[in-house]
Amino acid sequence: MRRRVRITVVALISYPQRLADHVASDPDHPALTYEQHTVTRAELETLANRTARTLASKGVGQDDLVTIALPNGVAFVATTIACWKLGAVPQPVSARLPARELDAIIELAEPRVVVDAELDVDGFDDAPLPEAVSNPYKAMTSGGSTGRPKLILANQPSLIDPDAAPLLGMQLNGTHVMPGPLYHNGPFIWTMTALLAGNHVALGGKFDAERTLQLVDRYHPDSMYVVPTMMARISKLPPEVRDRYDVSSLKTVWHLAAPCPPWLKEEWINWLGAETIWELYGGTEAQAATIITGVEWLQHRGSVGRVNVAQFQVLRPDGSIADPGEVGEVFMRPSDDENVRTYRYVGAEARRIEGGWESLGDMGAVDADGYLYLSDRQTDMILAGGANIYPAEIEAALDEHARVRSCAVIGLPDDDLGNVVHAIVQTDDGSPIDLDELRAHLAERLVRYKIPRTFEFTTEPLRDDAGKLRRSALRAERLTG
């Protein structure tokens, strides 16, 4: 008897077609809000069509990269969609990049066009464009801890299954608040995923803790994206300010992009509920990822989630597999087929070993139950007096102090110990915190040898709005300054 095999054919459609379908179903539904200005689905579609023809008039076509150096706003999103409508590849960068850094990225990307100001689309047709697919659908920029730029091109076209449930736990036709900068991978993905799910997306500008709560209170989102820096600043608002705003609409709050101190995560779980808090660990390269809910985290405090052993392994320096609980370098892969790649670098080489395993430079340990606990990045580890010290642990302890707005911990050369731990602390007015008080605060949370020997205080932000920190650059400044 012959066995019947059922083959399911998934009919994928392009991102622009998915967005156009949302327009057709409800053209007046809000699509995007920035600075209290809202555009509807139909208005965003019209602007994207005109922007696409503007780009086409500048020579942009299939497979071309377009560098988008715009701040958060409607123009950024419309330009991204316009690229997809032409089969081009959006390549976002910070609108505040120094000219030298931008030039280095442009040299790598060789874009057809650099969009560093809102385009004049007047006079261009707003009719639908011919069908096109971008492959890859994005080319993100990363400076890493070294400051040397590289491009990360996703090995994925701009196609979506219209019948599949929305990704990232989003609701169809829901509302999403995005306080992060769109040139970073996480905010870019969450925003575009939300739009493809028919969501109304409320964008923030330069991050402000109370302003973010105002967005939640005003637009009643069911989902939101944050990073630990944002979480800490919101948590440090006076209770009477934080409690002024209604956040009960939130069903899913994602945090990622940097390690979240356990004390801070616990505060958010107590505030919004364990079932609301979700964490994802992975890189822009998307080789693999872990996800953990707040409910699961309470049973595995400090973990970023349970690993699939086919996708994750922790290795010692000699390449052998670390024992449960032993810290080593975290390696990932998307498949046991070495030919499967989720991305392509321009300007860098992957840290890749036999079997298709790749490392992003993170250190961590997997416990006996298979849960991953991160320590820090390998390049940021401080060797002081023979002890391995991970800056993220010290920064988490410093961040608990009420006057610490942000901080960075680095190692500085020392003739006796090899390195000493140095803390750079941002306060609101730059004035120092009493060192006896600060050391007493740290002594309650850290073993003695991890407490910084030296401190400096500044008003300058040490992390960007996406929570990213360049410790290597900070260290170099202090060695050469």
C-alpha positions in Angstrom: 0.0 0.0 0.0 1.4 3.4 -1.0 1.8 5.9 1.6 0.3 9.3 0.9 2.5 12.4 1.6 0.7 15.7 2.1 2.8 18.6 1.0 1.8 22.1 2.2 2.6 24.9 -0.1 3.1 28.2 1.8 2.2 31.2 -0.4 4.6 34.0 0.6 4.0 37.6 -0.4 6.4 40.6 -0.3 6.5 43.0 2.6 5.1 45.9 0.4 2.2 43.7 -0.6 1.5 42.8 3.0 1.4 46.5 3.9 -0.8 47.2 0.9 -3.2 44.5 2.0 -3.5 46.3 5.4 -4.2 49.5 3.6 -7.0 47.8 1.6 -8.6 46.3 4.7 -8.7 49.6 6.7 -7.0 52.6 5.0 -7.8 55.0 7.9 -6.3 52.8 10.6 -3.4 54.6 12.3 0.0 53.2 11.2 2.6 55.4 12.7 2.9 58.1 15.4 5.8 60.4 16.1 5.8 63.5 18.1 2.0 63.4 18.4 1.7 63.4 14.6 -0.1 60.3 13.3 -0.2 59.0 9.7 -2.7 56.4 8.6 -2.0 53.3 6.6 -3.1 55.0 3.4 -1.0 58.1 4.1 2.1 56.0 4.9 1.5 54.0 1.7 1.2 57.1 -0.4 4.4 58.6 1.1 6.3 55.3 0.6 5.3 55.1 -3.1 6.4 58.7 -3.7 9.6 58.1 -1.8 10.3 55.0 -3.9 9.9 56.9 -7.1 12.2 59.7 -5.7 14.8 57.1 -5.0 14.4 55.5 -8.4 15.0 58.9 -10.0 18.4 58.9 -8.2 19.2 55.5 -9.8 18.1 53.1 -7.0 17.0 49.7 -8.2 17.0 46.0 -7.5 19.7 44.9 -5.0 21.1 48.4 -4.4 21.9 49.4 -0.9 20.5 52.6 0.4 22.1 54.2 3.5 19.4 55.7 5.7 20.9 58.3 8.1 17.6 59.7 9.4 16.4 60.0 13.0 13.3 58.2 14.2 10.2 59.4 12.4 7.8 58.9 9.6 10.5 59.6 6.9 12.8 56.8 8.2 10.0 54.2 8.0 8.7 55.5 4.6 12.3 55.3 3.2 12.7 51.7 4.4 9.4 50.7 2.8 10.4 52.5 -0.3 13.5 50.5 -0.6 11.5 47.3 -0.4 9.2 48.5 -3.1 12.2 48.8 -5.4 13.8 45.6 -4.4 16.6 47.6 -2.8 18.2 47.0 0.6 17.7 49.5 3.5 21.0 50.1 5.4 20.2 52.2 8.5 22.8 54.2 10.4 22.7 56.7 13.2 21.7 60.2 12.1 24.3 61.6 14.6 27.3 59.7 13.2 30.5 61.8 12.9 31.5 62.3 9.3 34.5 60.1 9.6 32.5 57.1 10.9 29.8 57.6 8.2 32.4 57.8 5.5 33.9 54.5 6.7 30.5 52.8 6.5 29.7 54.3 3.1 33.1 53.0 1.8 32.0 49.5 3.0 28.4 49.6 1.8 28.9 51.3 -1.5 25.3 52.5 -1.4 23.5 53.8 -4.5 22.2 56.7 -2.4 22.8 58.1 1.1 19.6 59.6 2.6 20.7 62.0 5.3 17.8 64.4 5.0 14.1 64.0 4.4 13.5 63.6 0.7 11.5 66.0 -1.4 8.8 63.8 -2.8 6.6 66.5 -4.2 5.6 65.9 -7.8 6.2 62.1 -7.8 3.4 59.6 -8.5 1.8 57.8 -5.6 0.4 54.9 -7.6 1.4 51.3 -6.7 4.8 50.1 -8.0 5.6 46.8 -9.8 6.1 43.9 -7.5 9.7 43.6 -6.1 11.5 41.6 -3.4 14.6 42.7 -1.6 17.2 40.1 -0.8 18.5 40.7 1.8 15.8 42.7 3.4 18.2 44.6 5.6 21.8 45.4 6.0 22.6 46.5 9.6 25.7 48.3 10.8 27.7 47.3 13.8 30.8 48.9 15.2 31.2 46.2 17.9 33.5 46.9 20.9 36.4 47.9 18.6 34.6 50.7 16.8 35.6 49.3 13.4 32.4 49.2 11.3 31.0 46.1 9.6 27.8 45.4 7.7 25.6 42.4 8.7 23.4 41.5 5.7 20.5 39.2 6.6 20.3 36.1 4.5 16.5 36.5 4.2 14.3 38.1 1.5 11.5 40.6 2.2 8.8 37.8 2.1 6.2 36.9 4.7 3.5 34.3 5.1 0.2 36.3 5.4 -1.6 33.5 7.1 0.9 33.0 9.9 0.4 34.4 13.3 2.3 37.7 13.9 5.9 37.1 15.2 7.2 38.2 18.6 3.9 37.7 20.3 2.4 40.7 18.7 -1.3 41.0 18.1 -2.8 41.4 14.7 -3.9 45.1 14.3 -2.5 45.8 17.7 -0.5 48.7 19.0 3.3 48.8 19.7 5.4 51.4 21.5 9.0 51.7 20.3 11.2 54.0 22.3 14.5 52.8 20.8 16.5 54.2 17.8 15.5 52.5 14.5 19.0 52.3 13.2 19.7 49.5 15.7 18.7 45.9 14.8 16.2 45.3 17.6 14.2 48.4 17.2 14.3 48.0 13.4 13.0 44.4 13.5 10.3 45.0 16.2 9.0 48.1 14.4 8.8 46.5 11.0 7.3 43.3 12.4 4.7 45.4 14.1 3.8 47.3 10.9 3.6 44.0 9.0 1.2 42.7 11.6 -1.0 45.8 11.0 0.0 47.5 14.3 -0.1 51.1 15.1 3.5 52.0 16.1 4.2 54.9 18.4 7.8 55.9 18.1 9.9 57.7 20.6 12.7 60.1 19.9 15.7 60.7 22.2 14.8 58.4 25.1 13.0 60.0 28.0 11.6 57.7 30.8 8.5 59.7 31.6 7.8 60.4 27.9 7.8 56.7 27.3 5.2 56.1 30.0 3.1 58.9 28.5 3.1 57.1 25.1 1.9 53.9 26.9 -0.8 55.8 28.8 -2.0 57.6 25.6 -1.9 54.9 23.0 -2.6 51.8 25.2 -0.2 49.4 23.4 -0.3 45.7 23.9 3.5 45.4 23.3 6.6 47.4 23.8 10.4 47.0 23.3 12.9 48.3 25.8 16.6 47.8 26.8 17.9 47.6 30.3 19.1 51.2 30.3 15.6 52.3 29.6 14.2 49.9 32.2 16.6 51.4 34.8 15.7 55.0 34.0 12.0 54.2 34.2 12.5 52.3 37.5 14.3 55.3 39.0 11.4 57.7 38.4 9.8 58.8 41.6 6.9 56.4 42.5 4.4 59.3 42.2 5.5 60.0 38.7 5.6 56.4 37.5 2.2 55.6 39.1 0.7 58.6 37.3 0.4 56.6 34.0 -1.8 53.6 33.1 0.4 50.8 31.8 -2.3 48.1 32.2 -2.7 47.6 28.4 0.8 46.0 28.1 0.6 42.3 27.5 4.1 41.7 26.2 7.3 43.7 27.1 10.4 42.6 25.3 13.9 43.5 26.6 17.2 42.6 24.9 20.4 44.2 23.5 22.3 44.1 26.8 22.5 42.0 30.0 19.7 42.9 32.4 20.7 43.0 36.1 18.5 40.5 38.1 17.4 43.2 40.5 16.1 45.3 37.7 14.3 42.5 36.0 12.7 41.5 39.3 11.4 45.1 39.7 9.8 45.0 36.3 8.3 41.5 37.0 6.8 42.9 40.3 5.5 46.0 38.5 4.0 44.5 35.3 3.7 40.8 36.1 5.9 37.9 35.2 3.8 36.8 32.3 4.3 40.2 30.6 8.2 40.3 30.7 10.0 38.5 27.8 13.7 38.4 27.1 15.5 37.4 23.9 19.3 36.7 23.6 20.9 36.5 20.2 22.9 38.6 17.8 22.0 40.6 14.7 23.6 37.6 12.9 20.6 35.5 14.0 22.5 32.2 14.1 20.4 31.1 17.1 18.5 32.7 20.0 17.1 31.9 23.4 13.9 33.3 24.8 12.7 33.3 28.4 9.5 34.5 30.0 9.4 36.2 33.4 7.5 33.2 34.8 10.4 30.9 33.7 13.0 33.4 34.8 11.8 33.4 38.4 12.6 29.7 38.5 16.0 30.3 36.8 17.0 33.7 38.1 19.6 35.4 35.9 19.2 33.1 32.9 18.5 34.2 29.3 16.8 31.0 28.5 17.1 27.3 27.8 19.4 26.3 25.0 18.9 23.8 22.2 22.1 21.8 22.4 22.1 21.5 18.6 22.4 25.3 18.4 24.4 26.3 21.4 27.6 25.1 23.2 30.0 26.6 25.7 33.7 25.9 25.1 36.9 26.2 27.0 39.9 28.0 25.5 41.2 24.6 24.3 38.0 23.9 22.4 36.6 21.2 24.7 33.0 21.5 26.0 32.7 23.2 29.4 31.1 21.4 32.3 27.6 22.5 33.5 28.1 25.8 35.4 31.6 26.4 34.0 32.1 29.7 32.2 33.4 29.5 28.7 32.9 31.1 25.3 29.3 30.8 23.8 29.1 29.4 20.3 26.0 29.2 18.1 24.9 27.8 14.8 21.6 27.7 12.9 21.9 24.1 11.7 24.3 21.2 11.7 24.6 21.8 8.0 27.7 24.0 7.7 26.3 25.5 4.5 23.4 27.1 6.2 24.1 30.8 6.9 21.8 33.4 8.3 23.9 36.4 7.4 26.9 37.7 5.5 29.5 40.1 6.9 31.1 43.0 4.9 34.2 44.3 6.5 34.8 41.5 9.0 35.2 37.8 9.4 33.1 35.5 11.6 34.7 33.8 14.6 33.9 30.4 13.2 35.2 26.9 14.1 34.6 23.3 12.8 31.0 22.2 12.7 29.6 25.6 11.6 29.9 27.0 15.2 30.3 30.8 15.5 30.9 33.1 18.5 29.8 36.7 19.1 32.4 36.9 21.8 30.1 36.3 24.7 31.1 34.4 27.8 28.6 32.3 29.8 27.7 29.0 31.3 24.9 26.4 30.9 23.6 24.8 34.0 22.6 21.2 34.5 19.0 22.0 33.3 20.3 23.5 30.1 19.7 27.2 31.0 22.3 29.8 29.7 23.7 32.4 32.0 25.8 35.2 30.4 28.9 36.7 32.1 30.2 39.3 29.7 31.9 39.8 26.4 35.3 38.0 26.1 37.1 41.2 25.0 35.7 43.2 27.9 36.9 40.8 30.7 39.4 42.3 33.1 42.3 40.2 34.4 43.3 41.8 37.7 45.7 40.0 40.1 45.0 36.7 38.4 41.2 37.0 38.7 38.8 37.2 35.8 36.4 40.1 36.4 33.4 40.7 34.2 32.4 44.4 34.0 28.7 43.8 33.4 28.4 42.4 37.0 29.9 45.5 38.5 27.9 47.8 36.3 24.7 46.1 37.4 25.6 46.7 41.0 26.5 50.4 40.3 23.2 50.9 38.5 21.3 50.0 41.6 22.5 53.2 43.2 19.8 55.9 43.0 22.2 58.6 41.7 23.8 56.5 39.0 22.3 57.3 35.6 24.6 55.1 33.6 28.0 53.6 34.1 30.9 51.8 32.4 33.6 49.6 34.0 37.0 49.1 32.3 40.4 47.8 33.2 43.4 50.2 33.3 47.0 49.1 33.4 48.6 48.6 36.8 52.3 47.5 37.5 51.3 45.4 40.4 48.0 43.7 39.5 48.2 43.9 35.7 45.0 45.8 35.6 42.8 47.7 38.1 39.1 48.1 37.9 38.0 51.6 37.0 34.4 52.9 37.0 33.1 55.8 34.9 29.8 57.0 36.4 27.3 59.3 34.9 25.2 61.4 37.3 22.5 63.9 36.4 24.8 66.9 37.2 28.2 65.3 37.0 28.9 65.8 40.7 30.6 62.9 42.5 28.9 60.5 44.7 30.6 60.2 48.1 33.1 57.3 47.6 32.6 55.8 51.1 28.9 55.6 50.4 29.4 54.2 46.9 31.9 51.6 48.1 29.6 50.6 51.0 26.8 50.2 48.4 29.0 47.9 46.3 30.3 46.0 49.2 26.8 44.7 49.9 26.6 43.3 46.3 30.2 42.4 45.3 33.2 40.5 46.6 35.9 42.9 47.6 38.3 42.3 44.6 35.6 43.3 42.2 35.0 46.7 43.7 36.6 49.4 41.5 39.8 50.9 42.8 39.2 54.2 41.0 36.1 56.3 40.0 35.4 59.2 37.7 32.1 61.1 37.3 30.6 62.7 34.2 27.4 64.2 32.8 28.1 62.5 29.4 25.9 59.5 28.5 27.9 56.3 28.4 25.4 54.1 26.6 23.3 55.1 23.6 19.5 54.8 23.6 19.8 51.2 22.5 21.8 50.4 25.6 25.1 49.9 23.7 28.4 50.6 25.3 31.9 50.7 23.8 34.2 49.9 26.6 37.3 49.5 24.3 36.9 53.1 23.1 36.4 54.4 26.6 39.6 52.6 27.7 41.6 53.9 24.7 40.5 57.5 25.5 41.9 57.2 29.0 45.1 55.6 27.9 45.9 58.3 25.4 44.1 61.3 26.9 
